[in-house]
Amino acid sequence: MRSLRISRLARGASLALVLSVFASSAVAESTAWDQKAVTAVAVKLAKAVKDLNLTVRKSPEATLGSPQRRAQYQARESLKLLVGTSQRLALQLQAGEDKDATLPNYRRLQLIHRDAEEDGKKAHIAAPTLETIASTQALLEQLAPYYEDPPAAVAPTPQAVR
């Protein structure tokens, strides 16, 4: 029984580590828009999210009525939304839509991703799934700089006329 608790604690710690890596991606510097590069990353992301969804669906379910089971189902629902949103973003970019046209979809993807992260913190996640999550996160991190706005130039403040 004690080894089971230690095992769960270790899994929880590894999940926390992975999620903290995810959180660090929130700060990204702006990169000039490159339609071809952004499209390539978005297509890879759509495939990775789809693969992640399949991996999570194959994972064993938690005990009936447990908070982990509810969190699992919530995470699965968030993943379904991520699949659709990431595929839509990839299709928009493949159709030649630019940053302004795809920005709302990218932002929606980020919001759903944050929700999935919160759900994942409550659910039991197997080590292979954590690896898949990490590879998906790496692709999200590659997209982020393209969608960040460059820092605004600070205009000198006019002095009051006397």
Secondary structure, 3 states (H helix, E strand, C coil): CHHHHHHHHHHHHHHHHHHHHHHHCCCCCCCCCCHHHHHHHHHHHHHHHHHHHHHHHHCCCCCCCCHHHHHHHHHHHHHHHHHHHHHHHHHHHHCCCCHHHHHHHHHHHHHHHHHHHHHHHHCCCCHHHHHHHHHHHHHHHHHHHHHCCCCCCCCCCCCCCC
